[in-house]
Amino acid sequence: MSTDTTPGGGHGVPTVASAARLYDYYLGGKNNFAVDRDLARQIEQRVPEIKRMARVNRQFLGRAVDYMAGHGVDQFLDIGSGLPAENPVHEVARRHCPEARVVYVDHDPVVRVHAEALLADRAEITGVIEADMRDPESILAHQELTSRIDPNRPVGLLMVAMLHFLPDHEDPYGLLRRYLERLPAGSYVAISHVENETAPERAAALEQLYAATNSPGQTRSHAEIARFFDGLELVDPPGLTHGGDWAPGPTPVPDAADYMPREHTWGLAGVARLPG
Ligand code: SAM
C-alpha cells in the first residue's frame, strides 16, 4: 500500500487518491485534491450511485452510535474514522452523554490533522490516533486511547465502511477478533461493508478503481459479511441489513428524501453486542 502524500502531511500535492478524501468528496466535503476528484469522476461513471451509498453509510454510522449511546455506551473507538463530516461520532454520542469519550483512528495523516483541529476544545475526552487498523494491539495500548477509554467498561467499536479495505489474505475476520477479545462483555460493534451480490459488475468496478488508491479493497457476499458477526449477539431486528434500512426500535428511520433502495446502495450494516 502506498501512503503517498496527503495535505497536512507536509509532502505537497498528493499524486495518489486516498479513500478518506474520496469519501469526503462523495459527501460534498472540500478536503480533496485533483487526484481524488479525477478518480471520483471515473468511479461515478461506472458506479453512479456512489455518492448516495456514502450518504446512506454515514447515516447508518449516526444511527448505530445513537443506538449504542442509548444503551449506555459512553466511550467509542472509531476505526477508519475518515475526515470530519456531518454527524460526527462525538456529537451523536454527546446527545446522550455530554462527557462521552471518543477516540478516532485513521491511517491517513490528513484525518489526524483535521480531527485534532476540530476536537481541540474537548481534547481531554476526544483523542486522535494516526495508525493502521491492522495493528490493534498498538492502537489499544496507545496513550491517546488509554488516557481516555476505560478498558473495564463497555466500548462502542465502530468498523464502519472499513473491513472491505482488508482483503482475505490479510485475515479481516481474525483482525476483528483481535479487537473484540480485548473489549469487555457488553461492548458493541457496528459494521458496514460493501456487498457484491446486488450489483456484481459495479462492485467489481469499484474494487478495480480503488486499486489505484492508498486503500485497495475487497467487496464481499452477504454470507461473507455475516461471518463477521459470528459469536456475537446481533441486534435483530433489524439484523444484518441494507444500511438504509438499519433502524432498530425507537431510532428514527432514515430521512425519506435520502432513502435509496438496496438495488442502488449495496452496503450491508449491522450492530452486535459482545456476549457475557
Ligand atoms: N468510518 C467512516 C464512515 O463510515 O463514515 C469513514 C469511512 S471511509 C469510507 C474509510 C476510512 O478508512 C478512510 O478514512 C481511510 O483512510 C480509512 N482506512 C482505510 N484503510 C485503513 C487502514 N488500514 N487503517 C486505518 N484506516 C484505514
Residues whose N, C-alpha, C, O or C-beta is under 5 A from the ligand:
A	BS01	SAM	A19 A20 Y23 R58 L61 I79 G80 S81 G82 L83 V105 D106 H107 D108 A131 D132 M133 R134 V160 A161 F165 S215
